[in-house]
């Protein structure tokens, strides 16, 4: 064969290859119409190409439709704009049939209705795979998905690949999208739709990750009258506050909870999601027990019974710490429980050791209830500084007004270590017991305190007053009354029993009974505790049991965080023979001279 003929054959073959590889524009009533008919018969989709439609053979047969519109029946789904690409199976094409093996939709806008999609007969759609070939893969690129009946659920899909080779293989998916400004990565999804459609059980695997949360699960799912799933999995949120803000999911104590995760065997159906044996992490704390989320109520209810070796509850009580300003006064900021009562909670907690700020308890059993606008926390038992305590605290908000209630009892508590634990000086020792009950209502903490009502009693036995020796002070006041005001500090005053009872009315606590008894002296306390101003206005009368005429009065005043205790100057001067004439004489009005009375 001559070189010229060889060259012509090569050029002709090259031309054929170029023609096969180059896209050909399709006529409206040609292959384009056949593909549209194929889409309608096989997938129930109406395809309209408003732009150019092209076809190429090499490297594989493929078609491309520009500016397409795809419609599912009953307005369940509609895709507008963008480019649809598809790969054509070669063997059916040789027999004049169109069979697409892959779809690729890019730069499109999809509008969907979740309710309409749920109403489609998915069972028949999945069963039909055994009777006809379907596309093996669907790829979405740079596509926006908007929902007509789901609020704040729109997605900007960067890439989504759905692959299903055949009925004996699982349907798999992976990709990533932007939801509410945050990137969400679907790293793994696997399910057998045909098994579910035929009433069987399908293995399921799912892994989704975002910046603030992560979900991983694997198990077995089934449909039917009572669809559900069982398996093993976990949910993790780096910050519950950030997750709640991003997702819009309202959670109890959402703004207050740190990192949270729950992992273990689970079961899920229409009524609830439950972990019969769960490991929960709350910040750095690890808890174990059971958890469940109930969906068969008006609002989702989270329930659980959890136990921990050590538990930090400080963050949950942050709103109470915020009741005071940095200067120490009561806050005037409005009280709002809506942000922390997003869904119902019924939680039982136990811990070998738990701390709330500077306070630490041992062997604690507690419960927390959250309802719309209401929070109730109670401690049924807790060891506290060699003693025990129990109590209940509740907050309820309605129409901008919050009602506060608290009550509790304590017994056998070593009071000096307690004072040290909260950063106060150890000015008294002994074992304390007592009870309290307070309530109030208002729009802000200062209103609640201003309207506070309640009562408290405390008894301390076999203790000492540290920093004052009242017995020595009484002896000095007999000999040198004026010097007693200079030398009263120092030493200790042991006592058998000290008790006080305070009744609070409209934010003012009145000391109804205050006594201290020892072998050598007795003391009585009277006055007021001003709760709004956080100040004291008290007077203590101390007398010797051996010589009742030997008495010494103390003024106790100042702020709660800066208490002043000083001997009463007037009583000391009256005891001093030299200084008593210096006191002003206040004669009764009926004993004034006639001329003075006339004036």
Secondary structure, DSSP 8 states (H G I E B T S, - for coil): --HHHHHHHHHHHHHHHHHHHS-EE--TTTHHHHHHHHHHHHH--EEEE-S-EEEE-SSS-EEEEESEEEE-GGGSEEEESSEEEEEE-HHHHHTT---EEEEEEES-EEEE-HHHHHTS-HHHHHHGGGTS---SEEEEEEEEEEESSSTT--EEEEEEEEE---TTS-EEEEEEEEETTEEEEEEEEEE-HHHHHTT-EEEEEEEEEESSEEEEEEEEEE-STT-EEEEEEEEEES-HHHHHHHH----BTTTT--SEEEEEEEEEESSEEEEEEEEEEETTEEEEEEEEEE-SSSS-EEEEEEEEEEEE-TGGGHHHHTTB-TTSSB--SB---GGGBSSEEEEEEEEEEEEETTEEEEEEEEEEEEETTEEEEEEEEEEETTEEEEEEEEEEEETTEEEEEEEEEEEEEEHHHHHHHTT----B-SEEEEEEEEEEEESBHHHHHHT-EEEEEEEEEEEEEEEE-HHHHHHHHHH-HHHHTTS-EEEEEEEEEEEEEEEEETTEEEEEEEEEE-SSEEEEEEEEEETTTTEEEEEEEEEESS-TT-EEEEEEEEETTEEEEEE-HHHHHHH-HHHHTTS-----GGGS-HHHHH-
